[in-house]
């Protein structure tokens, strides 16, 4: 594995009986960056992370993480990674300090470093005033900070975060991402799964996963710039009638109503898309302004996967 990549996979696959949760994924994730997995529930994001952590054995393919073959060298790898799960997994009956002391034992931190690391974590994640509070009584944002402090206590080279900001308020999410950028600036590679578009846009690199397959990959900016669709903004007098008309057209991939406007994705090879939509609406007596516009990440997701709907949570 090249030294510039923290993760490299070839044909990574995981099956559960006849169900294929992850289907032949190829990845190359640079070191020291925040890399996101974007996809609905059930798309295979969490299953992929569990394989990369050595918690699940691949059914086919291969993976190397921080230079270690997974799962063959999983025990060695676990000393170099941190893992934060979707749900709060620390001990609710222990205080903040007691949870960090317990994790220091788990990570076998030398006694000479242990107290300094715990004190540093309490300060860095704004937990000092909460150190004697039981973890079960913390707010969602406070639990999130404690979980991140615990996952990074041993200074891992790579951090895996599985939908870490679910059920927290916007300010807590923003603060959490500030801490992630601090970690990345210090050289930590971060792999985070999300189904939130605003979080995905914060990542340096992004993989869109759908049905266990890699649907698209690149920086958020590149993905939006090179979307496989024509993006239109439509301002109709009758949004519902216009939407119904557009949804029936074979060249229309999706239509979304945003307030009184419509946001439509047309197939990339549609000729004169703006004029075609204008003519359709005029023919049906719907007054509307139609113009081409820039894509956002949700547009990329829909164009790449063919659906903006969340799937069944079968794999994650």
N, C-alpha and C positions, 0 to 999 in steps of 0.2 A: 504493500500500500504506500502511495506517495505521501511524503511527510506533510504536504499541505492539506491533506484531507483527514478529518476526524472520523468520518464514516464513509465506507465504500461498500456497496452491495451489488450483487449480480444475480438476477433472477430470484430474488428473495420471495419465498412462497410459504404460506401456512394454510393447511386444510384441517377442518374439523369434520371428520367423516366425509360425506359427499359435498360439504359446503366449503368453498374456497374463500377464506377471509382476506388473504393477501395473495396477489396473483402476479408473480414475476416482476417485482419492483427493482429497478436499478437506480441507485443513488450515489452521489458524491457530495459530501457536505464539508465545506472548508472549515478549518480550525478558526476559533476565535470569533465566530459569527453566530447570529441568532437565525435559526432556520425553522420555518414553520411547516406543519402539516395542516392543510385546510381541507375540511370535508365534513359531510353530515355524519350523524351518529350511525354506526354500522358500516362505515366506509373502509375500515381496516387500520385506522390511525393508531389506536391503542395496541392492537395486535402487533403492528410493526415495531412499536417502541419496546414491547415486552420481549420480542426476539432480539432486538439490538442490546437490551440489558442482560440477555442471557437467561431470562425467566421462562421463555418458551423456545422449544427447539424447532427450527425451520423444517418444513416438509420437503423443501427443495431449495436450491440456490445456496449462496454463501454471503457472509457478512464479516467485515473487519471493522472494529471500533477501537480507536486510539492505538492502532497497530496490532490488536489482538483478535484472533479468530473466535467468532461466536457461533455456538456455545462452548467450544472446546476449551477456551481460555477464560471462561466466564468468571471463575473465582478470582483470578488476577485482575480482571477488568473491574470488578465490583469495588475494589479499593480506590479506583480512579474516577468513579462516576457518582452522581447524586440523582435521586429519583423522587419526584413529587407526584403523588397520585391525584386523581380527580377528587376524591373525598378526603377529608381530614383524617389522617391515620396515626396521629400521635395519641398519647394517653390523656383522656379527658380529666381523670382524677389526680393527675400530677400537675404541679405548678409549671409555669414557663421555664424556670431555672432547672427544675427536676427533669423535665423532658429533654433539655439540652444536655444535662449531665448524663442522662441515660444514653443519648445518641453518641456522646463522646466515648462512652464505654463500648458501644457497638462498633464504632469506627476505630477502636483501640488507640485513641490519641494518647501520646506520652503525657504523663502527669505534668511535666515541665511546660507543655504547650496548652494543656487542657483549659486551665482557668483563663488564660489570655484569649483563647479562641472563643470561649463562652462569653466573656465580657465584651469582646469585639462584636460578636453577633448580636448581643443585647442592644448595643449602641447603634450598630449599622441598620438594624431593622426596627428601631424605635420601640424596643420591648423592655427597656430598663425599668420604667415605672410599673410594668406589669409582671415583673419577675416572680413575685410571690402569689400571683393570681392563678387559680386552677385553669387549665387549658380549656376545659369544657364550658367555662363561663365567658370566654372571649367572643368578641364579635366576629363576623365572617372575615373582615379585612385583617383583624388581629391574628386570627388563626392562620390565615394565608401567610402573613409575615413570619409567624413562628415556624410554619412548615418549611418555608424557604430557608430560614436560618438553620434549621435542623439538617436540611438536605445539603447545605453548603459548608457545614461545620468543619469538615475534613478537607476543605479546599479542593474539590474535585476538578479534574481537567474538563469534564463534560457533565452537563446537567440535562436531565430528561424531565420535562414538565408535561403532564397529561391533563389538558384542559384545566389549568390551575386557577383560573379566575371565575369559575362558575359560581353564581350566587353571591357575588360581592358587588358593592356599589361602584359607580363610574370613577369616583375619586380614588378609591382603593385600587382599582385596576390600573389607573394611571400611575399611582405611586409604585405599584408592583413592577410595572414595566420600566420605570426609572431605575429600579434596583437591578433589573435584568441587563440594561445597557451598561450599568456600572460593572457588572460581572464580566460582560463581553469585552469591555474596554481593558479589563485586567487579564484577558486571555482565555476566559472560559468559553467553551463551545456550548451553545444552548439549542436543544431541539424541543420545540413546544407544539403541542397539538391544540387546535382551536376550530370552532365553527363560527367565530365572530370575525366579520370582515375588517373591522377597524384594527383588531389585533394582528390579523394577517398582514395588513399594510405596513405594520411596524417592523416586520422581519426583513433581514438582509436578503434572504433567499426563501423561496416558497415552493412547496410541492402540493398540487391539488390532487387529492385521492378520491376516487369514486368507484364503488363496487370492488374494492380491493386492488384496483389498478391505478397506475400513475397517469392522470389525465393531462397534466400540464406541469411545467417546472420552469423556474426562472426568478428573477427579481420581480417584486410587485409592479414596478414601473415598466419593465420589459413586457410582462404579461399583459398589462393594460394597453400598451402601445401596439402590440402585435396580436390583438384579439382576433379570433377566427369568426368575426361577425361584423356587420354594419350596424352601428348604434344610432337610433333615431330618438329624438324628443318630439312629442306630438302634443299640441294644445287644442283639443277638440271642444266644441260646444257641448257635445253629449259623450262624455268619456266611456260610459258603459256600452253604448252602441258601437263606438269606434273600436273599443277593445274586442267586442264579439266579432266584428267584421275582420279585424286583423288576425285573430286567433284561427280563423278558418282558412287563411291563405297558406299555401304550401311553402312559400319562401320566408315565412315568419317563424322564428325559433321560439320566441317568448314575448309576452307583453305584461308589463307591470304598471299598475296605477299608483302614482305618487301625488297625493292631493288631487288637483284637477288636471294634472298632466299624465301622459302615458310615456313609458320608457320601453322601447321596442328593439329587439335584436332580430336582424334579418340575416339570411344566409350570405356569406361573404361574396359569393359570385352573383348576387342579385344585381341586375343591370338597372341603372337609374332608380335606385331604391327610393329616394325622396320623391321623385316624380311619380313613381308607381303607386306609392301610398297616397300621395295627394290625389291622384286620379281616382283611386278606389273610393276614398272617402267622399270626394265630390260627386261621384256617380251615385252614391247611396244617400246623398243629401246631408252629409255631415260636414259642417264647417270646421276647419282645423288648420292650424299652422304646423308645418312639418319641417324639421331641420336635422341635419346630422350633428352629433355631439360626441364628446369623448367618453370612452368606456371607464367604468369603475371596476373594482375587484369583484363585485357581485356579478357584473356582466361577464367577466372572464370565467367565473365559476359556472354560470349557467351555460355559456357557450362551450365550455370544456366538457361538462358532464351531461348536458341535455336536460338538466332539471335543477330547480332551486329548492326542491323539497327535501326535507330530512328523511333518511331511510330508517328502517327498523334497526334497533340497536342490537344486532346479532353478533357482531364481531368485536365491538368496542367495550 
